[in-house]
Amino acid sequence: MAKHLTVRQKEILKRINEYFSEHQIAPTYKELAERMKVNSLATIAKYIKVLVRKGFLQLLPGHRGIIILRSSEDENLLKVPILGTTAGGPPILAQENIKGYETVSTGTFVYIPDFLLEVKGDSMLEAGINNGDLVAVKKGINIQNGDIVVFLVDEESTVKRFYREGGNIILKPANPNYPNIVIRDDGRYLSPIGKVVGVIKKNNT
């Protein structure tokens, strides 16, 4: 099937990009319908399905599950450095040395990542992050509960979901075989390296 977009498909992709830029979250189908001046949510769903099939969007569970893979048909490529390794299981030291580069398009992620880190382990399996995958990391953006982050804990790095509960920070795996990492005020060093803004799949299993 041809990958080019119709005028209407380009319009809805543009509206999705605009919403992401304005709110840093995905629009709902209802919000898209309002922007497109369309009464039927089924019509919006049809356009989304086509954009997924053509490789411009990805859908995750939830009413704001739209992920932009390509922001337009005319996009540039860039090389993102691969730095060290981060743990998707028990934390291991991340050596921030450039191992190579991965060529990605500027529209692959909502945020252009600062770097990629290779995941070791399977603690984020249910979040779609497997051993050997590359997580795209963006520094300096706001981290909220439920975000997947790369944290430095006691000089070891790990990728987990972030939650702040009471006076504690809890780093939760997406695999029931792994325990939560609970950070209390006990002197342990904790520092966010960045927010995971996407995943490049390297393992088909």
BAFI-3210 file (N, C-alpha, C; in Angstrom, 3 decimals, decimal comma, padded with zeros to 6 digits):
// residues 205
n [1|2|3|4|5|6|7|8|9|10|11|12|13|14|15|16|17|18|19|20|21|22|23|24|25|26|27|28|29|30|31|32|33|34|35|36|37|38|39|40|41|42|43|44|45|46|47|48|49|50|51|52|53|54|55|56|57|58|59|60|61|62|63|64|65|66|67|68|69|70|71|72|73|74|75|76|77|78|79|80|81|82|83|84|85|86|87|88|89|90|91|92|93|94|95|96|97|98|99|100|101|102|103|104|105|106|107|108|109|110|111|112|113|114|115|116|117|118|119|120|121|122|123|124|125|126|127|128|129|130|131|132|133|134|135|136|137|138|139|140|141|142|143|144|145|146|147|148|149|150|151|152|153|154|155|156|157|158|159|160|161|162|163|164|165|166|167|168|169|170|171|172|173|174|175|176|177|178|179|180|181|182|183|184|185|186|187|188|189|190|191|192|193|194|195|196|197|198|199|200|201|202|203|204|205]
n.u [000,841|000,467|002,340|001,815|-000,113|-003,547|-005,229|-007,004|-006,063|-003,532|-004,351|-005,558|-003,351|-001,773|-003,344|-003,144|-000,401|-000,308|-001,833|-000,279|001,976|000,913|-000,093|001,471|000,549|-001,382|-004,201|-007,693|-010,111|-012,491|-011,638|-010,084|-012,087|-013,530|-011,650|-011,362|-013,842|-015,762|-018,506|-018,722|-017,243|-016,460|-015,574|-013,217|-011,815|-011,476|-009,718|-007,502|-006,853|-005,996|-003,721|-002,152|-001,745|-000,261|002,063|002,467|001,417|001,147|-000,758|-001,515|-002,809|-005,622|-007,366|-005,889|-003,940|-002,483|000,431|002,934|004,708|005,775|005,889|005,246|005,140|007,388|010,185|013,194|016,215|018,078|021,032|021,231|023,057|024,180|024,413|026,139|024,667|021,544|019,692|017,072|016,296|017,643|019,430|022,243|025,507|025,566|027,536|028,376|029,404|029,881|028,592|027,849|025,698|022,242|020,129|017,394|014,175|013,162|010,565|009,986|009,648|007,756|009,281|012,515|015,033|017,760|019,656|020,220|019,713|020,780|018,782|019,115|017,903|014,575|012,635|010,830|009,045|006,218|005,617|006,368|009,075|011,933|014,686|017,669|016,480|016,415|016,076|014,756|015,891|015,100|016,401|015,707|012,923|009,597|008,756|006,244|003,894|003,713|005,175|007,736|011,028|014,588|016,631|019,225|020,398|022,077|024,461|023,937|022,162|018,722|015,744|012,453|008,946|007,876|006,782|005,502|004,787|003,446|006,067|007,844|009,696|008,818|009,954|008,691|008,623|007,599|006,868|005,830|007,652|009,632|010,649|009,349|011,309|011,902|012,417|013,472|013,986|016,813|019,391|020,318|021,579|019,826|018,940|017,347|017,949|016,689|013,658|011,936|011,138|010,447|010,790|013,080|012,787|014,698|014,681|012,961|011,586]
n.v [-001,195|002,237|004,830|007,496|010,376|011,375|014,539|014,980|013,158|014,233|016,569|015,740|014,580|016,829|018,258|016,603|016,816|019,557|019,615|018,047|019,736|021,926|020,932|018,823|016,251|013,514|014,051|013,328|011,283|012,707|015,354|015,661|015,413|017,748|019,685|019,063|019,560|017,546|015,402|012,708|010,255|007,835|008,352|009,767|007,707|006,001|007,457|007,550|004,849|004,376|006,026|004,753|002,318|003,198|003,907|006,311|006,833|005,398|003,296|003,149|001,554|003,187|006,389|008,484|007,487|007,917|007,877|009,662|008,676|009,489|012,798|014,085|013,823|014,879|014,875|015,320|013,405|012,379|011,737|009,984|009,748|006,695|005,902|004,123|001,748|000,890|-000,411|-002,763|-004,408|-005,482|-002,626|-001,499|-000,114|002,706|003,423|006,351|006,508|007,048|004,632|004,338|005,356|005,945|006,213|008,237|009,616|013,057|013,183|010,933|010,778|012,507|014,366|015,344|013,115|013,338|011,382|007,822|004,865|001,572|-001,130|-003,470|-006,473|-007,462|-006,080|-004,159|-005,279|-005,495|-002,965|-002,842|-002,709|-004,318|-006,592|-005,429|-003,471|-000,003|002,815|006,021|009,041|012,055|014,931|017,289|017,786|017,971|015,619|013,363|011,548|008,161|008,370|006,942|006,653|007,299|006,721|007,599|005,749|005,489|005,662|003,898|003,080|002,909|001,939|002,752|003,044|006,142|007,272|009,493|009,248|010,375|011,032|009,595|008,362|006,204|003,723|001,854|-001,379|-002,896|-005,536|-008,306|-009,914|-008,456|-006,329|-003,204|-000,192|001,643|004,844|006,374|008,926|008,317|008,851|007,793|008,276|009,918|010,638|012,066|011,031|011,394|011,594|008,898|008,985|007,437|004,274|002,238|-000,623|-003,519|-006,140|-008,915|-010,779]
n.w [000,000|-000,766|000,825|000,886|001,880|001,912|001,382|003,499|005,400|005,894|007,104|009,542|010,765|011,042|012,881|015,115|015,650|016,272|018,605|020,335|020,488|021,797|024,239|025,172|025,456|024,123|021,947|022,602|020,843|020,698|021,083|018,802|016,882|017,350|016,587|013,928|013,062|012,842|013,243|013,842|015,821|014,901|012,349|012,858|014,118|011,956|010,303|012,014|012,160|009,539|009,448|011,320|010,013|007,845|009,030|010,385|012,868|016,160|018,277|021,673|024,675|026,242|026,434|025,538|023,814|021,477|019,575|017,949|015,180|012,752|011,789|009,474|005,852|004,786|006,207|008,079|008,642|011,522|013,446|016,395|019,361|020,870|024,142|026,427|028,711|030,152|032,916|032,638|034,458|037,503|038,689|036,805|036,281|034,179|031,554|030,188|027,436|024,011|021,983|019,438|016,715|016,060|013,356|013,060|012,264|012,457|013,229|014,654|017,432|019,993|021,387|020,382|021,035|023,412|023,650|023,232|025,154|025,762|026,780|029,380|030,501|031,697|033,122|032,349|030,673|030,254|029,518|026,981|026,569|025,872|026,546|025,179|023,616|022,548|024,493|024,094|025,331|026,909|028,275|030,931|030,818|032,175|034,680|035,451|037,550|036,665|034,346|032,290|033,229|033,288|035,912|038,191|040,725|043,656|042,148|040,134|037,195|036,150|034,410|034,864|035,853|037,163|040,319|042,737|046,013|048,859|051,018|049,588|046,754|044,237|042,163|039,721|038,310|035,163|035,296|037,000|038,294|039,424|042,135|043,505|043,559|046,276|047,311|050,061|052,560|053,196|052,725|050,363|047,088|044,569|041,296|038,518|035,242|032,826|030,857|029,377|026,081|024,018|022,275|020,582|018,865|019,166|019,527|018,561|019,994]
ca.u [000,000|001,223|002,484|001,486|-001,339|-004,528|-005,330|-007,692|-005,157|-002,525|-004,989|-005,720|-002,006|-001,382|-004,070|-002,554|000,878|-000,584|-002,295|000,906|002,820|000,245|-000,448|002,438|-000,147|-002,143|-005,623|-008,691|-010,849|-013,471|-010,933|-009,740|-013,318|-013,847|-010,701|-011,603|-015,247|-016,390|-019,456|-018,642|-015,984|-016,093|-014,799|-011,879|-011,184|-011,097|-008,505|-006,409|-006,493|-005,225|-002,418|-001,393|-001,359|000,750|003,299|002,613|000,991|001,059|-001,798|-001,322|-004,054|-006,012|-008,047|-004,870|-002,898|-001,899|001,857|003,373|005,940|006,259|005,050|004,849|005,774|008,651|010,901|014,626|016,786|019,172|021,732|021,164|024,111|023,856|025,312|026,180|023,637|020,737|019,109|015,646|016,156|018,416|020,229|023,672|026,119|025,487|028,733|027,935|030,345|029,167|028,834|027,479|024,594|021,045|019,496|015,944|013,593|012,816|009,183|009,794|009,199|007,177|010,469|013,750|015,808|019,154|020,485|019,593|020,384|020,399|018,194|019,519|016,941|013,187|011,724|009,831|008,493|004,808|005,546|006,851|010,517|012,562|016,139|018,314|015,854|016,992|015,120|015,101|015,860|015,127|016,714|015,200|011,487|008,873|008,450|005,016|003,564|003,387|006,149|008,886|012,197|015,881|017,100|020,492|020,184|023,350|025,421|023,526|021,018|017,629|014,573|011,250|007,889|008,092|005,638|005,789|003,707|003,825|007,451|008,678|009,708|008,724|010,269|007,952|008,852|006,413|007,022|005,545|008,766|010,603|010,074|009,486|012,435|011,335|013,468|013,097|014,995|017,788|020,738|020,694|021,644|018,826|018,967|016,753|018,770|015,806|012,381|011,898|010,160|010,173|011,561|013,458|012,790|015,851|014,496|011,653|010,962]
ca.v [000,000|003,480|005,474|008,907|010,727|012,230|015,870|014,855|012,469|015,221|017,538|015,191|014,437|018,183|018,604|015,822|017,462|020,833|019,357|017,634|020,910|022,832|020,330|017,775|014,977|013,185|014,401|012,267|011,289|013,790|016,621|015,705|015,657|019,170|020,457|018,751|019,894|016,291|014,982|011,274|009,729|006,700|008,900|010,025|006,399|005,474|008,160|007,116|003,490|004,483|006,606|003,685|001,356|003,804|004,099|007,660|006,829|004,150|003,379|002,454|001,523|004,432|007,337|009,386|006,541|008,178|008,185|010,085|008,061|010,410|013,986|014,525|013,067|015,548|015,052|015,090|012,362|012,810|010,664|010,130|008,913|005,615|006,070|003,135|000,744|001,083|-001,680|-002,996|-005,336|-004,868|-001,533|-001,653|001,169|003,157|004,119|007,280|006,609|006,848|003,321|004,419|006,256|005,397|007,205|008,319|010,821|014,072|012,988|009,633|010,968|013,816|015,167|014,815|012,650|013,751|010,200|006,517|003,938|000,182|-001,752|-004,816|-007,051|-007,539|-005,580|-003,271|-006,103|-005,209|-001,626|-002,964|-002,469|-005,625|-006,658|-005,061|-002,306|001,308|003,814|007,396|009,801|013,516|015,590|018,623|017,980|017,667|014,217|013,229|010,188|007,251|008,478|006,042|007,509|006,705|007,316|007,172|005,405|005,009|005,597|002,879|003,571|001,974|002,489|002,322|004,053|007,038|007,715|010,151|008,930|010,901|011,496|008,608|008,171|004,779|003,339|000,602|-002,146|-003,354|-006,985|-008,702|-010,668|-007,521|-005,482|-001,754|000,472|002,713|005,772|007,151|009,895|007,524|009,204|007,239|009,294|009,717|011,727|011,713|011,255|011,938|010,934|008,056|009,555|006,475|003,029|001,656|-002,063|-004,236|-007,553|-009,314|-011,772]
ca.w [000,000|-000,838|002,118|000,822|002,580|001,262|001,981|004,784|006,324|006,280|007,997|010,892|011,321|011,439|014,105|016,205|015,956|016,935|019,971|021,093|020,717|022,732|025,524|025,514|025,582|022,925|021,986|022,537|019,573|020,771|020,868|017,382|016,126|017,487|015,782|012,522|012,799|012,435|014,271|014,104|016,343|014,053|011,232|013,392|014,334|010,644|009,882|012,883|011,747|008,295|009,771|011,978|008,986|006,976|009,777|010,925|014,264|016,910|019,292|022,933|025,440|026,893|025,553|024,980|023,452|020,158|019,551|016,622|014,695|011,718|011,894|008,135|004,775|004,468|007,461|008,002|009,482|012,375|014,135|017,850|019,953|021,805|025,280|027,490|028,938|031,349|033,338|032,630|035,572|038,581|038,142|036,564|035,973|032,791|031,109|029,157|026,328|022,756|021,381|018,034|016,426|015,437|012,493|013,233|011,685|013,448|013,643|015,292|018,803|020,300|021,669|019,812|022,192|023,549|023,439|023,388|026,053|025,540|027,966|029,755|031,427|031,239|034,152|031,741|029,601|030,002|028,920|025,616|026,529|026,005|026,606|023,928|022,993|022,824|024,971|023,735|026,578|026,801|029,536|031,206|030,676|033,397|034,944|036,221|037,959|035,577|033,264|032,312|033,394|033,612|037,156|038,773|042,129|044,208|041,041|039,182|036,432|035,932|033,730|035,577|035,950|038,299|041,124|044,007|046,942|050,164|051,022|048,915|045,308|043,951|040,794|039,567|037,084|034,433|035,289|038,383|038,871|039,995|043,188|043,399|044,214|047,096|047,730|051,238|052,992|053,948|052,305|049,065|046,046|043,523|040,328|037,230|034,055|031,812|030,603|028,185|025,149|022,961|022,278|019,294|019,081|018,632|019,849|018,052|020,859]
c.u [000,876|001,217|002,088|000,112|-002,257|-004,550|-005,961|-006,818|-004,050|-003,096|-005,120|-004,364|-001,485|-002,051|-003,521|-001,228|000,671|-000,991|-001,133|001,768|002,229|000,123|000,531|001,770|-000,931|-003,583|-006,495|-009,374|-011,863|-012,817|-010,502|-010,960|-013,703|-012,931|-010,927|-013,018|-015,984|-017,299|-019,261|-017,265|-015,513|-015,272|-013,367|-011,133|-010,713|-009,813|-007,297|-005,920|-005,641|-003,823|-001,532|-000,876|-000,253|002,031|003,511|002,270|001,119|-000,002|-001,429|-002,651|-004,338|-006,595|-007,109|-003,668|-002,265|-000,427|002,241|004,692|006,589|005,326|004,582|005,501|007,149|009,394|012,365|015,047|017,882|019,786|021,727|022,222|023,548|024,888|025,129|025,006|022,859|020,010|017,606|015,324|016,872|019,336|021,693|024,215|026,009|026,740|028,347|029,063|029,580|029,574|028,568|026,340|023,449|020,402|017,986|015,448|013,227|011,391|008,928|009,202|008,587|008,290|011,659|014,650|017,220|020,097|019,629|020,401|019,873|019,917|018,746|018,523|015,518|012,197|010,661|009,112|007,062|004,579|006,071|008,329|011,218|014,071|016,730|017,686|016,621|015,890|015,651|014,876|015,979|015,379|015,920|013,725|010,787|008,545|007,238|004,791|003,142|004,339|007,223|010,138|013,456|016,405|018,463|020,262|021,475|024,372|025,141|022,269|019,977|016,503|013,329|010,163|008,051|006,770|006,160|004,578|004,130|005,229|008,396|008,622|009,740|008,988|009,713|008,312|007,525|006,538|006,833|006,666|009,811|009,930|010,174|010,791|011,858|012,474|012,931|014,221|016,022|019,214|021,155|020,626|020,673|018,849|018,303|017,716|017,924|014,550|012,479|010,777|009,866|011,087|011,848|013,638|013,991|015,722|013,093|010,934|010,148]
c.v [001,245|004,181|006,945|009,148|011,553|013,582|015,783|014,161|013,401|016,207|016,986|014,969|015,789|018,578|017,851|016,443|018,773|020,619|018,928|018,846|021,823|022,252|019,259|016,442|014,739|013,666|013,159|012,324|012,435|015,136|016,767|016,017|017,133|020,025|020,252|019,126|018,700|015,831|013,534|010,879|008,532|007,159|009,182|008,709|005,793|006,132|007,707|005,737|003,510|005,016|005,613|002,709|001,895|004,170|005,480|007,734|005,436|004,341|002,532|002,428|002,863|005,425|008,416|008,564|006,753|008,555|008,545|009,396|008,912|011,604|014,511|013,619|013,630|015,834|014,672|013,943|012,952|011,595|010,947|009,225|007,853|005,666|004,926|002,184|001,114|-000,207|-001,678|-004,057|-004,707|-003,790|-001,912|-000,306|001,489|003,942|005,029|007,547|006,307|005,513|003,333|005,403|005,481|006,508|007,130|009,581|011,791|013,910|011,676|009,776|012,353|014,816|014,531|014,389|013,206|012,587|008,956|005,697|002,530|-000,445|-003,160|-005,345|-006,932|-006,983|-004,642|-003,967|-005,711|-003,782|-001,644|-002,686|-003,781|-005,508|-006,355|-003,887|-001,034|002,238|005,197|008,282|011,291|014,109|016,887|018,847|017,459|016,182|014,150|011,770|009,348|007,318|007,405|006,904|006,660|007,460|006,764|006,986|004,805|004,742|004,450|003,373|002,481|002,687|001,886|003,389|004,828|007,362|008,401|009,945|009,347|011,469|010,576|008,764|006,671|004,562|001,936|-000,094|-002,461|-004,857|-007,451|-009,490|-009,772|-006,657|-004,001|-001,303|001,674|003,569|006,601|008,124|009,186|007,761|008,627|008,329|008,951|010,909|011,278|012,017|011,865|011,103|010,110|008,558|008,628|005,274|002,628|000,168|-002,702|-005,736|-007,947|-010,316|-011,096]
c.w [000,000|000,518|002,079|001,443|001,701|001,972|003,369|005,822|006,799|007,293|009,413|011,552|011,800|012,749|015,310|016,630|016,707|018,389|020,864|021,447|021,784|024,136|026,013|025,869|024,302|023,051|022,067|021,173|019,554|020,504|019,415|016,530|016,182|016,621|014,286|012,087|012,192|013,565|014,713|014,631|015,530|012,854|011,664|013,574|013,018|010,151|010,704|012,461|010,484|008,580|010,522|010,933|008,080|007,719|010,346|012,410|014,851|017,975|020,498|023,681|026,108|025,909|025,015|024,525|022,091|020,313|018,119|016,282|013,610|011,709|010,544|007,111|004,422|005,762|007,294|008,918|010,350|013,044|015,630|018,470|020,888|022,920|026,263|027,512|030,179|031,672|033,191|033,652|036,742|038,024|037,947|036,129|034,492|032,455|029,948|028,159|025,052|022,143|019,885|017,871|015,798|014,611|012,664|012,548|012,793|013,949|014,346|016,684|018,967|020,612|020,964|020,965|022,197|023,287|023,587|024,378|025,784|026,845|028,151|030,781|030,914|032,250|033,593|030,594|029,246|029,512|027,489|025,457|026,848|026,131|025,226|023,208|023,347|023,309|024,613|024,950|026,282|028,175|029,672|030,961|031,921|033,495|035,857|036,583|036,759|034,404|033,416|032,282|033,524|034,828|037,520|040,265|042,667|043,108|040,074|038,476|036,246|035,200|034,371|035,415|037,256|038,987|042,373|044,911|048,344|050,105|050,290|047,401|045,065|042,467|040,578|038,258|036,406|034,217|036,735|039,048|039,538|041,057|042,827|044,045|044,950|047,629|048,888|051,567|053,867|053,466|050,970|048,002|044,927|042,587|039,038|036,092|032,949|031,671|029,328|027,280|023,982|023,074|020,840|019,512|018,393|018,823|019,445|018,932|021,929]
res [m|a|k|h|l|t|v|r|q|k|e|i|l|k|r|i|n|e|y|f|s|e|h|q|i|a|p|t|y|k|e|l|a|e|r|m|k|v|n|s|l|a|t|i|a|k|y|i|k|v|l|v|r|k|g|f|l|q|l|l|p|g|h|r|g|i|i|i|l|r|s|s|e|d|e|n|l|l|k|v|p|i|l|g|t|t|a|g|g|p|p|i|l|a|q|e|n|i|k|g|y|e|t|v|s|t|g|t|f|v|y|i|p|d|f|l|l|e|v|k|g|d|s|m|l|e|a|g|i|n|n|g|d|l|v|a|v|k|k|g|i|n|i|q|n|g|d|i|v|v|f|l|v|d|e|e|s|t|v|k|r|f|y|r|e|g|g|n|i|i|l|k|p|a|n|p|n|y|p|n|i|v|i|r|d|d|g|r|y|l|s|p|i|g|k|v|v|g|v|i|k|k|n|n|t]
***
